[in-house]
Structure formats: C-alpha cells, structure tokens
C-alpha cells in the first residue's frame, strides 16, 4: 500500500469520525429542543392556572385592607377604594383596547417565531396604547 493510499484512507476515516460526531451532536441538540418544547407545553397550563388564582387573591387582599380602614380612617379607605376602582377600570379598558389581528401569508403559517423576537414590538405597542398614542400603531400591516 502506497503512502498516498494510506493518507487517503486516513482522511476518509477522519471525515467519517467527524461526520458521526456531527450527526450525534445534531441528534442530541434536536432531542434537547424537543424536550424543551414539551416542557414549555406542560408548563403553560400550570402558569395560566396560577395566574387565575393570583388575581382573585390580589383582589381579596386589597378589599380586606380597605375594609380594615373603614372605621379607623374612612377617608383613606375611600381613597384606596377609588384607586382600586381606577385600576380595575383600566384593566377592563386595556383588555378591550389591546386586541390584535394576525395577517399572515399562508406560506409562513408553519414558521415558528421566538417570543423574544416580537417582545419589543409588543411592549412598544402596549406602552403607546397606554399613553394614548392612538393611530401610530401598525395594526393590519404584515
């Protein structure tokens, strides 16, 4: 066997080892990604359930705090009740104002988009809506 043949076989073997290592790495990364997606899917309902319990808990505590002020400091109780009413009104109004429509080209429907990729866009939209900057949004645009 000549030196050129031995070198060619060594290079082919090294290429095979590299290819195998890359295949195993890609397979591992793919399984990790699938595991993270499954974990996210399992976590989302628990988070929604927790949120539904936190809001009533917040309201209950706030009303109890206001109730405790009724006899000792009626003016403060009234002020706190007005603040609570304003907060609830804002949250109801905000839920009516913060609606959106998605206009997605059919060929893009299967594309996944990371939430972080649109986070700044959503935050800016909410901030401008909260400050009353209506008519400046990109509603209805692609």
N, C-alpha and C positions, 0 to 999 in steps of 0.2 A: 504494500500500500504506500503510495507516494505521499509526500508532505502536503501537497495541495489537496488531496483527497481527505487526509486526516484533518486538515484545517476546515474544510467544507463540512465534514461530519460534526466537528466540534461546534461550529457556528450554527448548524441546524439544530443540534441538541440544545444549545443555549437559547435559541429562538423558541424552541418548544417549551423550555422551562419558563421563560418569560411569559409566553402566551398562556400557559397553565396558571401561573401566578396571577396574571391579569384577569383571567376568567374567574378564578376563585375569589379575587377581590371584588369584582363586579357582582358576583353572585351573593357575597356577604353583604355588600352595600345595598343590593336590591332587597335582600331579606330584612335588613335593618330598616329600610324605608317602609316596607310593608308592615313591620312590627310597629313603627311609629304611627303609621296611618290607622292601624287597628286600635292602638292605644288612644289616639285622638277621638276616634269614633265612639269608643267606650266611655271616654271622659266627658264628652259634650252633653249627653243627657243628665249626668250627675251634676254638672255645672248649672244647667238650666233648672234642675230641681232645687239646688242650693239657692239660686237667685230668687226663685219663687217663695222660698221660706224666709229669706233675708228681708225682703221688702215689707211683708206684714210685721215682722219682728221690729223693724225700724219704726213703723207707724205706731205699733203698740207702745214701745218705749217713749216715743215722743208724746203721745197722748197722755200717758201716765205722768210724765214730767210736767206737762201743762196742768193736769188735774191737781197735782200736788201744790201748784202755785195759786189755785183759785181762792183759797181762804187767806193764805199768808200774803200774797202780793197780786191782787186781782189785775192791776194794770200790766204787770209783767206777763201774767197768764194770757191776757187779751193780746198783747204784742206777739207773744210766741204763737198763739193760735192764728193770728194774721199771717205770720211768717210761714207757718205750716200750710195754710190755705194757698198762699202765693206759690210755694214750692210745688204743691200738688197741681195747681192750675198750670204752672209752667210745664210740668212733666206731661200733663194731658195735651196741652197745646203743642209741645215739642213732638209728641208721638204723632200728632196729626200733620205737622209740618215736615217731619223727617221721613217722607216717603220717597221712593225712587222706583224707576223703571229701568230694566235692563234691555238694551237693544243690541243684541249680539248676532254677528253674522253666523249662519248655520255651520260653516266650516270651523268655527272657533269654539263651538259648544263643548267639545271634549277636552279643550285645553284647561289645564289646572293653573290657577293663579294663587300665588302665596298671599296670605292676608297682609303681610308686611309690605307687599308691593303696592297696595292701594291704601294703606293706613294713613299716610299723609294727606292723600286726596280726600278721604272721608273726614279726617279731623278738620281740615280746612273748610269743607262744606258745612260741617256742623257749627264750627266757630262763626262763619259768615252768616249762617241762618240765625244763630243765637243773637248776633249783633244787629240783625235786621237788614243785612246787605242783600236784599232780595233782588232777583233779576241778574245777578252776577254769576250764577252757577252755570254748569254745563249740562243741565237736565235735558235729556232727549238726544244728546250727542253721542256718537260712537267713540 
